[in-house]
Amino acid sequence: MSDKVIKVDPWGEGQGDFVLIDADSFDENFHTRYDDGSDQGGPKEGTAAFLRAKLDELGVPYKAGASKADLQSLFDQNKPASE
């Protein structure tokens, strides 16, 4: 077991915006990083966290457990023409 934990996107209902898991348990075939692991502030473009932030800016509602694909679809449908 590692002392390090990482944030991943939720995979089920009611898990909130992110789930903390042991870094040794991370499986790239199952988990999606909530952020890029850096402490540089703001979510990395292309991540589910980035899409959530953009949808929040646009005032577009989404389910707490929405998948990255669902978030991307919502963003594509609602993004300003300039993006």
C-alpha positions in Angstrom: 0.0 0.0 0.0 1.3 3.4 -1.0 1.2 6.5 1.2 0.2 8.5 -1.9 -3.4 9.0 -3.0 -4.6 10.4 -6.3 -7.9 11.8 -7.4 -9.8 9.9 -10.1 -13.2 10.5 -11.8 -16.1 8.8 -10.1 -17.3 5.6 -11.6 -20.7 5.3 -9.9 -23.6 7.4 -8.6 -23.2 9.3 -5.4 -19.4 9.4 -5.4 -19.1 13.2 -5.7 -16.8 15.1 -8.0 -13.8 12.8 -7.5 -12.7 9.7 -5.6 -9.4 9.4 -3.7 -7.7 6.1 -4.3 -4.3 4.6 -3.3 -1.8 5.4 -6.1 -0.8 1.8 -6.3 -4.4 0.9 -7.1 -4.6 3.2 -10.2 -5.6 1.2 -13.3 -5.4 3.3 -16.5 -7.9 0.9 -18.1 -10.5 1.6 -15.5 -9.7 4.9 -13.8 -9.5 8.4 -15.3 -7.3 10.9 -13.5 -9.4 13.8 -12.1 -6.4 16.0 -12.7 -2.9 15.7 -14.1 -1.3 15.1 -10.7 0.4 18.5 -10.6 -0.3 21.2 -8.1 -0.2 24.0 -10.7 -3.9 25.0 -10.2 -6.7 24.5 -12.5 -7.6 21.3 -14.3 -5.6 20.2 -17.3 -7.4 20.7 -20.7 -9.1 17.5 -21.9 -9.7 16.1 -18.5 -13.1 15.5 -17.0 -12.3 18.1 -14.4 -11.6 20.6 -17.2 -14.9 19.8 -18.8 -16.8 20.2 -15.5 -15.2 23.6 -15.0 -16.2 24.7 -18.5 -19.7 23.4 -18.1 -19.9 25.3 -14.7 -18.7 28.5 -16.5 -21.5 28.0 -19.1 -24.1 27.2 -16.5 -24.8 23.8 -18.0 -26.1 21.2 -15.5 -24.7 17.7 -15.5 -24.9 14.6 -13.3 -22.4 14.3 -10.5 -21.3 10.8 -11.8 -21.3 11.8 -15.5 -18.6 10.1 -17.5 -16.0 12.1 -19.4 -17.7 11.1 -22.7 -21.0 12.5 -21.4 -19.3 15.7 -20.2 -17.6 16.1 -23.6 -20.9 15.7 -25.4 -22.6 18.3 -23.2 -19.7 20.7 -23.7 -19.7 20.1 -27.5 -23.4 20.9 -27.6 -23.1 24.1 -25.5 -19.7 25.5 -26.2 -19.5 29.0 -27.6 -18.7 29.3 -31.3 -15.3 30.8 -30.5 -14.0 27.7 -28.9 
